[in-house]
Amino acid sequence: MAQMHNQLSAAEGIWALRRLPDMDEAQFNQWQTLLEHRTGMTLTADRRSFLETNLGIRMREIGCSSYQAYYEKIVSGPDAIREWGTLVDRLTVQETRFFRDADAFRLVADYVLTRPREQLRKRALEAWSVGCSTGEEPYTLAMILNECMNQLALQPLFGVTGSDISQPAIEKARLGQYSARKLLGMDEDLKARYFRPAERNTVEIVNSIRERVCFTRLNVMDLGKAPMHGMNIIFCQNLLIYFRRWRRRDIVKRLAERLAPGGLLVLGQGELTDWQPPGLQRVPSEHVLAWIKRQPDEE
């Protein structure tokens, strides 16, 4: 029996090292269609190797020998829902870090600092990070809002919501623990204020910021059902690049619907070109793509 077990282990090891055959055109089209139908994301032909690599890693982990067999497992297998969630996490979680786009975050700070103080005293600021991955962006927004409130000598009345399609990413974001690499380039005073040492050479977000941030799983294809309304700031960077142009416009329209009058929408540079979203006024900036939602009397 032990000999048979050793033979099986050896065979599995050989399989783990075996190179998968290249994905043919029909298989790539099949996966393209599935991903776009379920997530709205478009994989262009030049990203075939990206898809092959990520599928291949997962297929080796579970001992699946062909793209077609794995496709059938994802679509109709007994564990299809859980396996789909695992795969989406592999394909969508992107590398990010704190204060990744300094210009965009400076714009957010300027926006808050120029709001009427009476407004900030009476009503909590609500910010939303769309496609938040493992949480660096919403926590950065919370730090910025806290800094602004301190500068204005106001009570920290604000909340930040982070949403993402990946459940594992959301769970990591809720934990609030990160490697020191994620803090590269960050101001030392901010590091000292908002992070503390944690286990296994990591750092964690201080409680005063963590309690201001909540996370939820959300597919941007389902924005029509999203409960977020009357948001003062919506931050959506490095997400729209994965969608077709018409779908980008649809997503931006739905995000605009969830802004409060006078609210700020921030996108990534180059993610939306040659189109003016209705009801929004472009913020004059060379480095940041952003709009303010017009007040009703400005329509």
Salt bridges, closest charged atoms under 4 A:
ASP22 OD1 - ARG19 NH2 3.17
GLU25 OE1 - ARG48 NH2 2.56
GLU36 OE2 - ARG244 NE 2.67
GLU36 OE2 - ARG247 NH2 3.99
GLU61 OE1 - ARG58 NH1 2.86
GLU61 OE1 - ARG90 NH2 2.90
ASP79 OD1 - ARG82 NE 3.94
GLU83 OE2 - ARG58 NE 2.72
GLU95 OE2 - ARG181 NH1 2.87
GLU95 OE2 - LYS182 NZ 3.75
ASP103 OD1 - ARG106 NH2 2.63
GLU118 OE1 - ARG121 NH1 3.35
GLU136 OE2 - LYS182 NZ 3.31
GLU147 OE2 - ARG193 NE 3.03
GLU188 OE2 - LYS191 NZ 3.20
GLU199 OE2 - ARG200 NH1 3.63
GLU204 OE2 - ARG196 NE 2.70
ASP250 OD2 - ARG254 NE 3.95
GLU257 OE1 - ARG258 NH1 3.48
